[in-house]
Amino acid sequence: MYFTIIGGISNSRVIAAEPSVRLRLHLSAKFGSGRWRKMAGEAMIRLGDGTLEGAELHWFEAHGIGRVYFKRKRNLDR
């Protein structure tokens, strides 16, 4: 489902670092080589139908490349 991040991401943390990132070869081929990490954090998001909710997000990021492939994992009770 499509969503937009409203505001910033809080409580971000590293889930997996370079050798443990399963999509490392795909990410390097598509976006360039870098120190890829899988990250998690919390943010307010706006869903496609316009509703706002807090959610836990997962994504990949590398220095100099940025954040890619955001995925909503679960809703938060706020």
N, C-alpha and C positions, 0 to 999 in steps of 0.2 A: 504494500500500500504506500502511496506517495505521502510524504510529510515534509514540513519545513521546520527547521530549528529556530525557536524564538529565544532570543537572548544568548547567553553563553552556556558552555558545558561545565558542570561542576563535578567534583569528586572524580576526576579522571585518574585512571590507573592503568598500568601495563599488565596485560593478561599473558602475553607471550612475546619473547624477544627473538632476535634474528634466526637462530637455528630451529626454533620451535614453530615459526610461522609457516603453516602448511602451504599457503598460496605464494610463498616467497618468489619462486621462479616465474609465476604468472605476473606478479606485481612488478618484478624487475623488467620483464619483457614489455609490459604495457606502459609503465610509467617511468622506468629508468632504475638503475641500481641505486641502492641506498640501504640504510640500516632500518629495515622494516620492523615495525612493532604492531601487535594487535592491542588495541586500547578499549577501555570501557569507561563510561561516565554517565551522568544524569543530566537531563535537560527538559525544558518545556518544549513541546512540539505542537504544530498545528497540522491536523490531518486534512486529507483531501476534501472532506465535507465541512471543514471550518471549525471543528471542535478542538479545544485546547486540552492537553493532558500532559502529565509528567511521565517520562519514560526513561528506561535504561537503554543506552545506545552502545553499539559496538562498531568499531571502524579500524582501518589500517592507516598508519602514517609513517612517513620517513622525513628526515631533516632535508630541507631544500625542495621537497616534493609536495608535502602537505598531507591532508586527510582525504582518504578515498573510501568508497564502498561503505556508507553508513547503513546500519541495520537496527531496527527497533527490536529489542529483545523482550521487554516486558513493561507493563504499566506500573507506575508507582502510586502509592496512596499518599496524597499530599493534602 
